[in-house]
Amino acid sequence: MVAETKTRKRRASAADTPEAAVGKPRKTRAKASPIVETPAHGAAPDVTASEKAVRQSDAPSVSETAQQPKVEMKKKELIDLVVERSGVKKRDAKPAIEAALVILGQALADGRPLNLQPLGKVKVSNTKQKDNALVLNARVRQSSKDEIS
């Protein structure tokens, strides 16, 4: 009797390419899976599945928002926003904001934790003295219950 050997054909994969043989990393792209939310048992759905798909496609993903450049807020912009929101005159708001920034900066330099709601809790995690500056690493924890408005 002759022994029969079965051979299986294997699909060619990206690992079979010459680049994989050399050891170069392959570029892969993560696939986004759609999020499907189901209403609670007995609850009527308030939004149709097609509306959810439209909303999800319009909303930027987490990776997209992380890649968008963030504009640094300067003191002038902060003063303008405070004047706009509070309704006080700029000449009255500017010295108060500058004094508050000096106090907050000194408290952080001293390593004091801050609890300033709705901004959140600010805790200095690490400090390093450089030649021309004191470098502070801080953590900010904002409560999800408090609204920042």
N, C-alpha and C positions, 0 to 999 in steps of 0.2 A: 504494500500500500504506500502510496505517495502522500506525504503530509502536505496539506494545503495551508498556505499562509494567506491570511486576509490582509490586504493593505488598504488603508483609508487615505483618500485624498484630502489634503488639508487646504483650506482656503489661504490664499496669499494675504498676508497682513502687512502693516506698516513696518513691523519688526524685520521683515525680509528685505527691506530696502538697503542699498549700500550705505546710507547714512547711519542706519541702526547698527550695522556691522562695525562701523568706525567708533561708535559710542557717542554720537551726537544726540542730544536730547530731542525728542519729538515735541512738536508744538501741538497741544490739544486744546480744544475749546469746550468749555463747560456748557452743557445743554440746560436751558432754563425749563423747568417743568411748570406748567400752569397750576395756579393755586385755585382749588375749587372748595368753596365753603358751602356747607349744607346748613339750612336753618334747623333750629331745635325741633324736636318731635312735636308735631301739631302746630307749629308756627308757620304763618304764611310768609313766603319769600317776598321781601320788599324790593329786590332788584333781580332782574332776569339774568340768565347766564350770559347772554350776549352783551348786556350792559356792563357786567363785571369784566368781560374780556376786553371791552373798549377801555374801561377805566384802567385795567392793568397794563394795557399796551401804551396808554398815554403817560402813566406814571413812570418816572425814571427808576431804574433798578438801583440797588445798593452800590454796585460797582460803578455805575454811571455817575452817581452823586459823589462818590469818592474821588473820581477823576476830574470833576469840575473844579476849576481854580476858585478859591475862596478869597474874597477881597478883604484885606485887613481893615478893621475899623480904627480910625484915627480919633484923636481927642476932639478935633473940630466937628467931626460927624456925630460923635457922642453928644456934644453940647447942642448941636442943632436938633437932634432927635429929642433930647430932654426938653428943650424949649418948645418944640412942636407938641409934644405929648402933655406937658404940664401947663402950658399957657403963660409961664412967667417970662419976663423980659430976659434977653440974652445977657445983658450986663449984670443981672442979678444971679443968673444960673451959673455963669462961667466961674466965678470965684468959689462957689460952693462945690461944683464938680471937681475943680482942680484940688481943693482941700481934701475931698473924699478920696481922690486918686492917690494923693500923697499918704494919707492915713492907711489905705488898703495896701499900698506898696510897702510901707514900713512894717505893717503887721505880717505880710507874707515873708519879708526879708528876715524877720525875727522868728519865723517858723510857726507862727500862731495859726491854728485852724480857724477858718471863717465859716459862719453859718448865716448866710445872707439870702433868705428866701425872697423872691422866687429864683434868684440866681442859683442857689444851691449851696452845698457844703464844699468848701475848698480846703484841701489839706496838702501841705507841702510834703512831698515824698522824698526829695533829694535836693541838696544844695551843693554847689561847687564854686569855689572862688577862682576866678580867672584873673589874668593880668589887668584887664580893664573893666570887668563887670562881675557881678554875682549872678550865677546861673541857678535858677530855681526850676525844679520839676514839680508840678502840682497836679493833683487829681481833683476834678469837679464832679460832684454827684448831684444830679437834679432829680427831685421827686417827680414821679409820673402823675401824682395827684394834683400838684400845684400847676396852675396854668401860667405860662409865661405870656403875658399879653401887654 
